[in-house]
Amino acid sequence: MSCLRGNDETIVNTWQLIEERYRNGYTSPYHWEAGLLVRVIDSAQRATLLAR
């Protein structure tokens, strides 16, 4: 989790999604680097790479 301050000095909390779980037991993990989402692996083990 990271804390950011907006223009009016209010604190905004941001949560990074680590893994999504489905009812049937499958999962999709998410991989982050330097605060950016860089890779998602779906329940069929296919990797999606995201451009930085």
mmCIF file of the N, C-alpha and C atoms, coordinates in Angstrom:
data_MODEL
# 
_entry.id   MODEL 
# 
loop_
_atom_site.group_PDB 
_atom_site.id 
_atom_site.type_symbol 
_atom_site.label_atom_id 
_atom_site.label_alt_id 
_atom_site.label_comp_id 
_atom_site.label_asym_id 
_atom_site.label_entity_id 
_atom_site.label_seq_id 
_atom_site.pdbx_PDB_ins_code 
_atom_site.Cartn_x 
_atom_site.Cartn_y 
_atom_site.Cartn_z 
_atom_site.occupancy 
_atom_site.B_iso_or_equiv 
_atom_site.pdbx_formal_charge 
_atom_site.auth_seq_id 
_atom_site.auth_comp_id 
_atom_site.auth_asym_id 
_atom_site.auth_atom_id 
_atom_site.pdbx_PDB_model_num 
ATOM 1   N N  . MET A 1 1  ? 0.840   -1.171  0.000   1.00 0.00 ? 1  MET A N  1 
ATOM 2   C CA . MET A 1 1  ? 0.000   0.000   0.000   1.00 0.00 ? 1  MET A CA 1 
ATOM 3   C C  . MET A 1 1  ? 0.882   1.230   0.000   1.00 0.00 ? 1  MET A C  1 
ATOM 4   N N  . SER A 1 2  ? 0.470   2.239   -0.728  1.00 0.00 ? 2  SER A N  1 
ATOM 5   C CA . SER A 1 2  ? 1.218   3.486   -0.720  1.00 0.00 ? 2  SER A CA 1 
ATOM 6   C C  . SER A 1 2  ? 0.275   4.621   -0.352  1.00 0.00 ? 2  SER A C  1 
ATOM 7   N N  . CYS A 1 3  ? 0.830   5.632   0.265   1.00 0.00 ? 3  CYS A N  1 
ATOM 8   C CA . CYS A 1 3  ? 0.054   6.811   0.625   1.00 0.00 ? 3  CYS A CA 1 
ATOM 9   C C  . CYS A 1 3  ? 0.465   7.956   -0.285  1.00 0.00 ? 3  CYS A C  1 
ATOM 10  N N  . LEU A 1 4  ? -0.519  8.605   -0.865  1.00 0.00 ? 4  LEU A N  1 
ATOM 11  C CA . LEU A 1 4  ? -0.260  9.743   -1.737  1.00 0.00 ? 4  LEU A CA 1 
ATOM 12  C C  . LEU A 1 4  ? -0.965  10.963  -1.176  1.00 0.00 ? 4  LEU A C  1 
ATOM 13  N N  . ARG A 1 5  ? -0.387  12.119  -1.383  1.00 0.00 ? 5  ARG A N  1 
ATOM 14  C CA . ARG A 1 5  ? -1.040  13.355  -0.956  1.00 0.00 ? 5  ARG A CA 1 
ATOM 15  C C  . ARG A 1 5  ? -1.521  14.099  -2.193  1.00 0.00 ? 5  ARG A C  1 
ATOM 16  N N  . GLY A 1 6  ? -2.785  14.474  -2.173  1.00 0.00 ? 6  GLY A N  1 
ATOM 17  C CA . GLY A 1 6  ? -3.365  15.220  -3.286  1.00 0.00 ? 6  GLY A CA 1 
ATOM 18  C C  . GLY A 1 6  ? -3.049  16.702  -3.164  1.00 0.00 ? 6  GLY A C  1 
ATOM 19  N N  . ASN A 1 7  ? -3.592  17.490  -4.069  1.00 0.00 ? 7  ASN A N  1 
ATOM 20  C CA . ASN A 1 7  ? -3.355  18.935  -4.073  1.00 0.00 ? 7  ASN A CA 1 
ATOM 21  C C  . ASN A 1 7  ? -3.874  19.602  -2.817  1.00 0.00 ? 7  ASN A C  1 
ATOM 22  N N  . ASP A 1 8  ? -4.945  19.048  -2.244  1.00 0.00 ? 8  ASP A N  1 
ATOM 23  C CA . ASP A 1 8  ? -5.510  19.658  -1.037  1.00 0.00 ? 8  ASP A CA 1 
ATOM 24  C C  . ASP A 1 8  ? -4.954  19.016  0.234   1.00 0.00 ? 8  ASP A C  1 
ATOM 25  N N  . GLU A 1 9  ? -3.833  18.256  0.108   1.00 0.00 ? 9  GLU A N  1 
ATOM 26  C CA . GLU A 1 9  ? -3.124  17.636  1.219   1.00 0.00 ? 9  GLU A CA 1 
ATOM 27  C C  . GLU A 1 9  ? -3.916  16.532  1.911   1.00 0.00 ? 9  GLU A C  1 
ATOM 28  N N  . THR A 1 10 ? -4.978  16.014  1.271   1.00 0.00 ? 10 THR A N  1 
ATOM 29  C CA . THR A 1 10 ? -5.665  14.853  1.831   1.00 0.00 ? 10 THR A CA 1 
ATOM 30  C C  . THR A 1 10 ? -4.857  13.611  1.479   1.00 0.00 ? 10 THR A C  1 
ATOM 31  N N  . ILE A 1 11 ? -4.921  12.620  2.344   1.00 0.00 ? 11 ILE A N  1 
ATOM 32  C CA . ILE A 1 11 ? -4.169  11.395  2.117   1.00 0.00 ? 11 ILE A CA 1 
ATOM 33  C C  . ILE A 1 11 ? -5.055  10.406  1.354   1.00 0.00 ? 11 ILE A C  1 
ATOM 34  N N  . VAL A 1 12 ? -4.497  9.874   0.272   1.00 0.00 ? 12 VAL A N  1 
ATOM 35  C CA . VAL A 1 12 ? -5.199  8.890   -0.549  1.00 0.00 ? 12 VAL A CA 1 
ATOM 36  C C  . VAL A 1 12 ? -4.425  7.586   -0.449  1.00 0.00 ? 12 VAL A C  1 
ATOM 37  N N  . ASN A 1 13 ? -5.089  6.510   -0.055  1.00 0.00 ? 13 ASN A N  1 
ATOM 38  C CA . ASN A 1 13 ? -4.446  5.201   0.036   1.00 0.00 ? 13 ASN A CA 1 
ATOM 39  C C  . ASN A 1 13 ? -4.669  4.424   -1.242  1.00 0.00 ? 13 ASN A C  1 
ATOM 40  N N  . THR A 1 14 ? -3.621  3.812   -1.760  1.00 0.00 ? 14 THR A N  1 
ATOM 41  C CA . THR A 1 14 ? -3.692  3.001   -2.968  1.00 0.00 ? 14 THR A CA 1 
ATOM 42  C C  . THR A 1 14 ? -3.230  1.595   -2.634  1.00 0.00 ? 14 THR A C  1 
ATOM 43  N N  . TRP A 1 15 ? -4.031  0.600   -2.978  1.00 0.00 ? 15 TRP A N  1 
ATOM 44  C CA . TRP A 1 15 ? -3.704  -0.798  -2.720  1.00 0.00 ? 15 TRP A CA 1 
ATOM 45  C C  . TRP A 1 15 ? -3.353  -1.479  -4.027  1.00 0.00 ? 15 TRP A C  1 
ATOM 46  N N  . GLN A 1 16 ? -2.289  -2.269  -4.026  1.00 0.00 ? 16 GLN A N  1 
ATOM 47  C CA . GLN A 1 16 ? -1.915  -3.032  -5.209  1.00 0.00 ? 16 GLN A CA 1 
ATOM 48  C C  . GLN A 1 16 ? -2.550  -4.420  -5.121  1.00 0.00 ? 16 GLN A C  1 
ATOM 49  N N  . LEU A 1 17 ? -3.291  -4.801  -6.164  1.00 0.00 ? 17 LEU A N  1 
ATOM 50  C CA . LEU A 1 17 ? -3.898  -6.121  -6.218  1.00 0.00 ? 17 LEU A CA 1 
ATOM 51  C C  . LEU A 1 17 ? -2.797  -7.153  -6.416  1.00 0.00 ? 17 LEU A C  1 
ATOM 52  N N  . ILE A 1 18 ? -2.741  -8.160  -5.561  1.00 0.00 ? 18 ILE A N  1 
ATOM 53  C CA . ILE A 1 18 ? -1.707  -9.189  -5.632  1.00 0.00 ? 18 ILE A CA 1 
ATOM 54  C C  . ILE A 1 18 ? -2.224  -10.419 -6.359  1.00 0.00 ? 18 ILE A C  1 
ATOM 55  N N  . GLU A 1 19 ? -3.458  -10.815 -6.061  1.00 0.00 ? 19 GLU A N  1 
ATOM 56  C CA . GLU A 1 19 ? -3.988  -12.033 -6.663  1.00 0.00 ? 19 GLU A CA 1 
ATOM 57  C C  . GLU A 1 19 ? -5.512  -11.973 -6.659  1.00 0.00 ? 19 GLU A C  1 
ATOM 58  N N  . GLU A 1 20 ? -6.097  -12.457 -7.735  1.00 0.00 ? 20 GLU A N  1 
ATOM 59  C CA . GLU A 1 20 ? -7.543  -12.560 -7.825  1.00 0.00 ? 20 GLU A CA 1 
ATOM 60  C C  . GLU A 1 20 ? -7.908  -14.038 -7.732  1.00 0.00 ? 20 GLU A C  1 
ATOM 61  N N  . ARG A 1 21 ? -8.885  -14.369 -6.894  1.00 0.00 ? 21 ARG A N  1 
ATOM 62  C CA . ARG A 1 21 ? -9.295  -15.763 -6.710  1.00 0.00 ? 21 ARG A CA 1 
ATOM 63  C C  . ARG A 1 21 ? -10.740 -15.918 -7.174  1.00 0.00 ? 21 ARG A C  1 
ATOM 64  N N  . TYR A 1 22 ? -10.984 -17.029 -7.862  1.00 0.00 ? 22 TYR A N  1 
ATOM 65  C CA . TYR A 1 22 ? -12.310 -17.292 -8.412  1.00 0.00 ? 22 TYR A CA 1 
ATOM 66  C C  . TYR A 1 22 ? -12.998 -18.397 -7.635  1.00 0.00 ? 22 TYR A C  1 
ATOM 67  N N  . ARG A 1 23 ? -14.312 -18.506 -7.781  1.00 0.00 ? 23 ARG A N  1 
ATOM 68  C CA . ARG A 1 23 ? -15.097 -19.505 -7.049  1.00 0.00 ? 23 ARG A CA 1 
ATOM 69  C C  . ARG A 1 23 ? -14.642 -20.932 -7.327  1.00 0.00 ? 23 ARG A C  1 
ATOM 70  N N  . ASN A 1 24 ? -14.184 -21.203 -8.535  1.00 0.00 ? 24 ASN A N  1 
ATOM 71  C CA . ASN A 1 24 ? -13.793 -22.560 -8.903  1.00 0.00 ? 24 ASN A CA 1 
ATOM 72  C C  . ASN A 1 24 ? -12.376 -22.919 -8.461  1.00 0.00 ? 24 ASN A C  1 
ATOM 73  N N  . GLY A 1 25 ? -11.722 -22.048 -7.723  1.00 0.00 ? 25 GLY A N  1 
ATOM 74  C CA . GLY A 1 25 ? -10.394 -22.340 -7.193  1.00 0.00 ? 25 GLY A CA 1 
ATOM 75  C C  . GLY A 1 25 ? -9.237  -21.814 -8.023  1.00 0.00 ? 25 GLY A C  1 
ATOM 76  N N  . TYR A 1 26 ? -9.521  -21.256 -9.201  1.00 0.00 ? 26 TYR A N  1 
ATOM 77  C CA . TYR A 1 26 ? -8.456  -20.702 -10.029 1.00 0.00 ? 26 TYR A CA 1 
ATOM 78  C C  . TYR A 1 26 ? -8.009  -19.351 -9.498  1.00 0.00 ? 26 TYR A C  1 
ATOM 79  N N  . THR A 1 27 ? -6.754  -19.004 -9.785  1.00 0.00 ? 27 THR A N  1 
ATOM 80  C CA . THR A 1 27 ? -6.225  -17.706 -9.362  1.00 0.00 ? 27 THR A CA 1 
ATOM 81  C C  . THR A 1 27 ? -5.538  -17.006 -10.529 1.00 0.00 ? 27 THR A C  1 
ATOM 82  N N  . SER A 1 28 ? -5.447  -15.689 -10.439 1.00 0.00 ? 28 SER A N  1 
ATOM 83  C CA . SER A 1 28 ? -4.690  -14.882 -11.391 1.00 0.00 ? 28 SER A CA 1 
ATOM 84  C C  . SER A 1 28 ? -3.783  -13.952 -10.585 1.00 0.00 ? 28 SER A C  1 
ATOM 85  N N  . PRO A 1 29 ? -2.487  -14.271 -10.501 1.00 0.00 ? 29 PRO A N  1 
ATOM 86  C CA . PRO A 1 29 ? -1.579  -13.392 -9.760  1.00 0.00 ? 29 PRO A CA 1 
ATOM 87  C C  . PRO A 1 29 ? -1.162  -12.171 -10.600 1.00 0.00 ? 29 PRO A C  1 
ATOM 88  N N  . TYR A 1 30 ? -0.911  -11.082 -9.930  1.00 0.00 ? 30 TYR A N  1 
ATOM 89  C CA . TYR A 1 30 ? -0.483  -9.830  -10.552 1.00 0.00 ? 30 TYR A CA 1 
ATOM 90  C C  . TYR A 1 30 ? 0.918   -9.506  -10.059 1.00 0.00 ? 30 TYR A C  1 
ATOM 91  N N  . HIS A 1 31 ? 1.784   -9.036  -10.947 1.00 0.00 ? 31 HIS A N  1 
ATOM 92  C CA . HIS A 1 31 ? 3.164   -8.714  -10.591 1.00 0.00 ? 31 HIS A CA 1 
ATOM 93  C C  . HIS A 1 31 ? 3.423   -7.228  -10.842 1.00 0.00 ? 31 HIS A C  1 
ATOM 94  N N  . TRP A 1 32 ? 3.989   -6.571  -9.836  1.00 0.00 ? 32 TRP A N  1 
ATOM 95  C CA . TRP A 1 32 ? 4.226   -5.124  -9.857  1.00 0.00 ? 32 TRP A CA 1 
ATOM 96  C C  . TRP A 1 32 ? 5.716   -4.846  -9.753  1.00 0.00 ? 32 TRP A C  1 
ATOM 97  N N  . GLU A 1 33 ? 6.168   -3.799  -10.439 1.00 0.00 ? 33 GLU A N  1 
ATOM 98  C CA . GLU A 1 33 ? 7.542   -3.305  -10.307 1.00 0.00 ? 33 GLU A CA 1 
ATOM 99  C C  . GLU A 1 33 ? 7.493   -1.785  -10.269 1.00 0.00 ? 33 GLU A C  1 
ATOM 100 N N  . ALA A 1 34 ? 8.117   -1.219  -9.274  1.00 0.00 ? 34 ALA A N  1 
ATOM 101 C CA . ALA A 1 34 ? 8.173   0.248   -9.104  1.00 0.00 ? 34 ALA A CA 1 
ATOM 102 C C  . ALA A 1 34 ? 6.785   0.873   -9.141  1.00 0.00 ? 34 ALA A C  1 
ATOM 103 N N  . GLY A 1 35 ? 5.807   0.186   -8.545  1.00 0.00 ? 35 GLY A N  1 
ATOM 104 C CA . GLY A 1 35 ? 4.460   0.728   -8.475  1.00 0.00 ? 35 GLY A CA 1 
ATOM 105 C C  . GLY A 1 35 ? 3.626   0.561   -9.733  1.00 0.00 ? 35 GLY A C  1 
ATOM 106 N N  . LEU A 1 36 ? 4.146   -0.135  -10.755 1.00 0.00 ? 36 LEU A N  1 
ATOM 107 C CA . LEU A 1 36 ? 3.423   -0.328  -12.002 1.00 0.00 ? 36 LEU A CA 1 
ATOM 108 C C  . LEU A 1 36 ? 3.116   -1.805  -12.218 1.00 0.00 ? 36 LEU A C  1 
ATOM 109 N N  . LEU A 1 37 ? 1.920   -2.098  -12.693 1.00 0.00 ? 37 LEU A N  1 
ATOM 110 C CA . LEU A 1 37 ? 1.546   -3.462  -13.024 1.00 0.00 ? 37 LEU A CA 1 
ATOM 111 C C  . LEU A 1 37 ? 2.283   -3.869  -14.291 1.00 0.00 ? 37 LEU A C  1 
ATOM 112 N N  . VAL A 1 38 ? 3.084   -4.932  -14.222 1.00 0.00 ? 38 VAL A N  1 
ATOM 113 C CA . VAL A 1 38 ? 3.904   -5.335  -15.368 1.00 0.00 ? 38 VAL A CA 1 
ATOM 114 C C  . VAL A 1 38 ? 3.534   -6.701  -15.935 1.00 0.00 ? 38 VAL A C  1 
ATOM 115 N N  . ARG A 1 39 ? 2.854   -7.563  -15.145 1.00 0.00 ? 39 ARG A N  1 
ATOM 116 C CA . ARG A 1 39 ? 2.549   -8.900  -15.646 1.00 0.00 ? 39 ARG A CA 1 
ATOM 117 C C  . ARG A 1 39 ? 1.353   -9.482  -14.907 1.00 0.00 ? 39 ARG A C  1 
ATOM 118 N N  . VAL A 1 40 ? 0.502   -10.172 -15.678 1.00 0.00 ? 40 VAL A N  1 
ATOM 119 C CA . VAL A 1 40 ? -0.644  -10.899 -15.125 1.00 0.00 ? 40 VAL A CA 1 
ATOM 120 C C  . VAL A 1 40 ? -0.579  -12.308 -15.683 1.00 0.00 ? 40 VAL A C  1 
ATOM 121 N N  . ILE A 1 41 ? -0.776  -13.298 -14.825 1.00 0.00 ? 41 ILE A N  1 
ATOM 122 C CA . ILE A 1 41 ? -0.827  -14.689 -15.270 1.00 0.00 ? 41 ILE A CA 1 
ATOM 123 C C  . ILE A 1 41 ? -2.244  -15.181 -15.012 1.00 0.00 ? 41 ILE A C  1 
ATOM 124 N N  . ASP A 1 42 ? -2.939  -15.592 -16.092 1.00 0.00 ? 42 ASP A N  1 
ATOM 125 C CA . ASP A 1 42 ? -4.326  -16.023 -15.912 1.00 0.00 ? 42 ASP A CA 1 
ATOM 126 C C  . ASP A 1 42 ? -4.404  -17.462 -15.421 1.00 0.00 ? 42 ASP A C  1 
ATOM 127 N N  . SER A 1 43 ? -5.617  -17.940 -15.200 1.00 0.00 ? 43 SER A N  1 
ATOM 128 C CA . SER A 1 43 ? -5.811  -19.263 -14.613 1.00 0.00 ? 43 SER A CA 1 
ATOM 129 C C  . SER A 1 43 ? -5.331  -20.400 -15.521 1.00 0.00 ? 43 SER A C  1 
ATOM 130 N N  . ALA A 1 44 ? -5.135  -20.132 -16.812 1.00 0.00 ? 44 ALA A N  1 
ATOM 131 C CA . ALA A 1 44 ? -4.602  -21.141 -17.738 1.00 0.00 ? 44 ALA A CA 1 
ATOM 132 C C  . ALA A 1 44 ? -3.088  -21.020 -17.856 1.00 0.00 ? 44 ALA A C  1 
ATOM 133 N N  . GLN A 1 45 ? -2.470  -20.239 -16.959 1.00 0.00 ? 45 GLN A N  1 
ATOM 134 C CA . GLN A 1 45 ? -1.016  -20.020 -16.908 1.00 0.00 ? 45 GLN A CA 1 
ATOM 135 C C  . GLN A 1 45 ? -0.474  -19.262 -18.115 1.00 0.00 ? 45 GLN A C  1 
ATOM 136 N N  . ARG A 1 46 ? -1.314  -18.466 -18.776 1.00 0.00 ? 46 ARG A N  1 
ATOM 137 C CA . ARG A 1 46 ? -0.857  -17.600 -19.855 1.00 0.00 ? 46 ARG A CA 1 
ATOM 138 C C  . ARG A 1 46 ? -0.434  -16.274 -19.236 1.00 0.00 ? 46 ARG A C  1 
ATOM 139 N N  . ALA A 1 47 ? 0.742   -15.799 -19.621 1.00 0.00 ? 47 ALA A N  1 
ATOM 140 C CA . ALA A 1 47 ? 1.266   -14.546 -19.080 1.00 0.00 ? 47 ALA A CA 1 
ATOM 141 C C  . ALA A 1 47 ? 0.969   -13.398 -20.034 1.00 0.00 ? 47 ALA A C  1 
ATOM 142 N N  . THR A 1 48 ? 0.519   -12.298 -19.466 1.00 0.00 ? 48 THR A N  1 
ATOM 143 C CA . THR A 1 48 ? 0.304   -11.066 -20.225 1.00 0.00 ? 48 THR A CA 1 
ATOM 144 C C  . THR A 1 48 ? 1.292   -10.050 -19.682 1.00 0.00 ? 48 THR A C  1 
ATOM 145 N N  . LEU A 1 49 ? 2.195   -9.565  -20.547 1.00 0.00 ? 49 LEU A N  1 
ATOM 146 C CA . LEU A 1 49 ? 3.162   -8.547  -20.153 1.00 0.00 ? 49 LEU A CA 1 
ATOM 147 C C  . LEU A 1 49 ? 2.631   -7.183  -20.562 1.00 0.00 ? 49 LEU A C  1 
ATOM 148 N N  . LEU A 1 50 ? 2.771   -6.229  -19.672 1.00 0.00 ? 50 LEU A N  1 
ATOM 149 C CA . LEU A 1 50 ? 2.273   -4.878  -19.938 1.00 0.00 ? 50 LEU A CA 1 
ATOM 150 C C  . LEU A 1 50 ? 3.451   -3.951  -20.181 1.00 0.00 ? 50 LEU A C  1 
ATOM 151 N N  . ALA A 1 51 ? 3.299   -3.071  -21.161 1.00 0.00 ? 51 ALA A N  1 
ATOM 152 C CA . ALA A 1 51 ? 4.374   -2.130  -21.507 1.00 0.00 ? 51 ALA A CA 1 
ATOM 153 C C  . ALA A 1 51 ? 4.538   -1.099  -20.403 1.00 0.00 ? 51 ALA A C  1 
ATOM 154 N N  . ARG A 1 52 ? 5.768   -0.684  -20.202 1.00 0.00 ? 52 ARG A N  1 
ATOM 155 C CA . ARG A 1 52 ? 6.036   0.351   -19.192 1.00 0.00 ? 52 ARG A CA 1 
ATOM 156 C C  . ARG A 1 52 ? 6.145   1.689   -19.838 1.00 0.00 ? 52 ARG A C  1 
# 
